[in-house]
């Protein structure tokens, strides 16, 4: 099924599956074979000989795999895009996008604050290969306009961005960028297609770390790029064939299993996150809570417009960040002190502002002020899972003390 007129719940369960399977299975099967036999006059010995790898017979798993292709069809249907390319991790998807579409002499503009690995790849490595890179607060169109160059080919946004939970007005940004013949990619990992579909707002490409909410169980890594077929075809022909970032069939199957329950998981996690955020906002030891579902979010109007369900991620500030981090690590009975997010279990981690600014970002004074507005000296980032809100709040009471 690929019909995107169905609801997201139905698409999450059925897109990519076929009722014409010879064994009439109700769950995706796993094709583990690396090789597929072919006739001598049918095989191609180089991806350069093939315009669109998805239009060929299956030959070799690094080019395309039947189980991975089922996942790609489901992802494209969820994001309402023409096609999808699935690969080994979220960073592989980002790298595939940047190196698949950009060449020496091109300019890339990225969010001034995004996942640290993306920022470091863009600002530290891409210039070594002749790609010019700069960063801007993509919520500030005046800043975006100043940052654009004649050779700008791609603007990369992250919404909500990590760790600030700042939103990008995707519709406004893409409308402006397309007038300049500039492509826009959006990392929508924190949102998932259940909370926001950037392609419907004008984005050319939508990227996910499938490791997070889409898989939802913390047991399989993956990434994807969704978008116009011509763009995905270019990315697949380069990254799929030459970068070695192939997604395994086993992980594709695990991620599809996770997507089956994505709507229900996100519904509960968002509702719980909202309860936890409201409770934290009233706690005397909490200086500030950043959560898109709160009226206190700095972008309240935009959040209500494009992100009304609030999401399952939140951050909060305290006076003694180290002490609270230690309490999460040693006193928590429900939260786990760990990186990552989107698991069925709730995770917490302390993120200090100064190390991030020193190691990952290159911010001017205006951008530093905006960062401080969201994060202060640092935040505790919570990734809410599927536990009871009552139990999570009880755990926070143990960690922070009674309110």
N, C-alpha and C positions, 0 to 999 in steps of 0.2 A: 504494500500500500504506500502510495506517495501523495495522495490527495491532501493538500494543505487546507481544504475547506473544513476538515474535521477540527475539533477542539484540540488544544495542546495535550490534554490528558490522553486522548485517543491516539494522537500522533506519537507521543512518547512510547506507547505500547506497541504500535503496529507498523509504523513507517519503516520501509526497507524489507519487511517480511513478504513472502509470496505464498499465496494459497495454492500455487501450482507445483509446490515441491513434490518430488516423486514419492516421498514417504509421508506426505501430509502432516509434517511436524508443526507444532504450535510454538516452538521456541527456536531461536537461531541455532544452526548447527555450526560446528567449528571445523574449518578446513585447515588442517595443520601442514599439509604438504607445501614444501617450498617450490617444487617444480610441477609443471603441467606438461604432459606430452602434446606434441603438435606435429602437423605435417611439414615436410621439408620446405614447401612453398608458402607456408603461413607464418613462420617465425621471423622475427626481426632481431638482429644482433646488436642494435644500438637504439636507445630511446630517441636519438636525434632523427631516426627514420620514421617516427610516429608522431603525428600531430596531436592526437588525443589518446592517451593511454587507456582511458575508460572505454574506448570504442574498439579495442583489440580483444582477442581471446586472452585468457589468463595464461601467462608464460612463466613468470618468476615472481616470487612473493615480495621482493623489494620494489617491484613496479606496482603490483596490485594483487590483492588477495580477496577471495569471495566473502569471507567473514568481515574483513575490514570494509569492503564495499557496502555491505549491508548497513554497517554503522554509519558510513558516510551518507547514505541515502536518508537515514533517520535524522541525522544532524541537520542536513540541508532542509528537510521538511520542517523541523522544529524552528529553525532560524528564518524560514521562508526565503531561502536563497536557491539559486539554480544548481549549485553543486557544493561539495565539501571535500577537503583533503585531510585525512587523519594521519597522524604521525606519532612518534614515540613519546613526546612530552609537550607541555605548554611552551617551553623554551625552544623546542624543535619547530613548533608552529610559528613562533615569532621569527626565528632565524630563517625559516623557509620563506616567510613573507618578505623580510628585508632583503635577503640575498637573491630571492627569486625575482624581485621586481626592480631592484636598484643596481646601479653599476657605478663605477668610478666616475666622479664628476657630478653625480646627482646629489640632491640635498634632501635630508629626512628631518622632519620636525616631530618631536615626541613630547608627550606630557612631561611637565617639569618634575612631577612626582608620579612614579609608577613602580611596579615590581622591580626590586633592586637589580635582579639579573638582567632584565630588559634594559634598564638605564645603563648598566655597566657595559653590556654588549654594544649598545648604540654609541655611547659617549667615549668608550675606551678602545673598542676593537674596530668598529666600522671605519673610523678615520684612517686606520692603518691600511685599509684596502681602498682608500681614495674616495669614500663616501662621506660627504659633509653632513654633520649632524648638529642640531641645536635643540634647545628645549624651551617651552613656553607654557604658561598657565593657560590651558585651552579653554577655560571658562571666561577668559578675558579676551574678547575679540580684537581689541586695540593692540594687545600684546602679540596676538597671533599675526595680525597684519604687519606689525613691525618685524616679526621674525621670518616672514616669507621672503624667499629669494627667487630670482628668475629660473633657477634650476631645481626648485622644490618639486619633488615628484610624489611625495607621500607624507601625510600627517597621521601619526599614530596616537590614538587616545586610549585611555583606560578609564572605564566608568562602571561602577564607582572605583576610584583609584586606591591603591594599596600603599600606605596604611591609612590615608586621611579620610577615606569614604567621601571624597569630593566627587561631584557629578559633572559630566560634560553635557552641555546642551547639544546633543548629537545632530539634531535637525538643523539648528542654526549653523553649526560648524560645517556640516556637509554641504548645505546650500551655498555657503560662501566659497568653500574650497572648490566645488565643481564649477563655479563661475571662473575660477583661475586654472581650470583643467588639472586639478590636484586630486589624487586619490585619498580616501580616508579609510583607515583600518581602526577597529575598536576592539580592545580586549574586554570581553564581557564576562569574564570568569566569575566575578563576584555576583553578577546578576542572574546568570543562566537565561535561556530563552523563555523561561516561565515568568520572569519579572521584567525583562526588556528585550526587544528584538531590534537591534541597531540597524539592520538592513531595511526594516520598514520605515526607519527615520532617515534613510538616505545613505547609510554607510556602505562602502563598496565591499569591505571585507569584515568579517566578524570572527574573532579568535577566542579560543577557550583552552585553558588547561583542563583537560578531561579528567585529570587526576583528582580534581576537587569535587564540586557538587555533582557533576554529571555522573561520575562513577559512584561517589557517595559512600564508599565503604573503606577507603584508605588502603586498597589492596591491588591497584592497577594504575600504572602511569600511562598517560596519553595526552595528545593535543590535537587541535584541528583548526583549519582555516576554512571559513564558509564564505561564499560570495558569488559574483558573476562567473558563469562557466568559463569565459575566456581568460579571466584572471586565475581561476583555480587550475585551468589547463596549463598555464604557464608555470605556476608554482609547482604543480605535480611533476611536470616534465623535467624540471631542474632538481627540486629538492627530493622528489620521490626516487629519481633515478641515480642522483649523484651525491646526495648528502648523507646517505646511510641512516636516515632517521625513521626507518620503517617501524610501523606499529605492528606488534605481534598479533596473530589471530586470537591467541588466548586472552590478551588484554582487551582486544576489541569485543570479544564475547562478554567479558566481565563488565566492561563499560556499558554495553547494551543492557545487560541484566540490571545495572544500576539505574539506567535511564527509565526502565519500566516503572520505577517507583518515584522518579524525580518530582512529579507534581505533588504527590502526597507528602514527600519529605520536605519540600520547600514550603508547602502550606504550614506544616507544623513548626518548622524551624523559624520561619518569619514571625509567626504568632508568638512563639516563645521568646524570640529576640526582642520583640516589642515589649513584652512584659518585663524582661530583665532590664532593658534600657530604662523603662519608666521607674523601676525600683532603684536602680543605680542613681538616677537623677535626683532622688530624694535622700540619698545617703550622705551624712555629714562629712565623711572622709573622701568623697568623690568631688573633685573640683569641676569636672565637666564631662559630659557624655556626648559623643558624636554618633548619631544614628539617623539615617535618612527618614525614618518613620516618626521622629520626634518633631514637635513644633519648633524646638530650639535649634534644629539643624540650620547652618548658615545659608543653605540654599533651599529653604522650605518650599518656596513656590515651584522651583524646578523639580524638586523631589516629588511633590504631589502630582506633577504633570507627567513625568516619565518613569518614576520609580515609586508608585504609591504603596506597594506592599512592604517597603522598608528594607527587605533583605534579611539575611541571617548573620551578618557581620556587624560588630559595633566596637567602638573603642572608648576608653575612659581614662581620665587623668587623675592622679593622686599626688600628694605631696612627697611621699617616700616611695618612689617607684621600685627601688631595689628590695625594700622590705615586703612589698605586696607581691612582687615576683617570687620571692623566696617562699612566701606563704602559699602561693599557688603550687609551687613545686613540692612543698613538704606537708601542707595541711589539707589540701583539697582531697575530697573523696569522690567527687563526680567529674570535675574538670581535669583534663590532662595538660600538663605544661609541655607544649610541643609546637613546632612550626606546622605549617600547612593549614588547611581549612576544608570545609565541605564534607567532613566525615559524619558518620552517624553518631559519633561521640563528640562532646564539646571540648574545644581546645582553647588554651590561653597562652599568650606569650607577651613578654615585655619588649617594647621597641623604643630604644632611647634615640632621641632626636639627633644629638651631636654625632654619634658614629655613622648614622645614615647619611647625614649631610656631608660628612668628611669622605665617606667611601663610595657613595652611590650617586649623589646628585651634584649638579653644578648650578646653583641658584643665585640670582642677583638679589639685591636688597628687597625689592618688591615681592619676589617669590618667597624669600625667607620669612617676611612678615606674614604672608598668607599661610605658610607652613605652620608658623607658630600659632596662628589663629585656630587651626584645627588640632594641633598636636602638642603645643606647649613644649616642655622639656622632654616629653616622651609619653607614651600611652601603653596601656594594657589592651591588647587586641583579643577580642573574644570571637571565636567561630562557634556559633550555637549549633548543637546537634539535635538529637531526637529525645533527649531526656525530658522529664517533667520540669516545667518552669518552677514549680514549688521546690523540687530537689535542687535545682541549680541556684535558686535564690538562697536556700538554706546553706549551700556550700559557700556562696559568696558572703553570707553572714559570718560563717566561721573564719573566712579569710580576711574580711575587712573589719569584723566586729559588728555588734548589733547597732542598728541605726537609731 
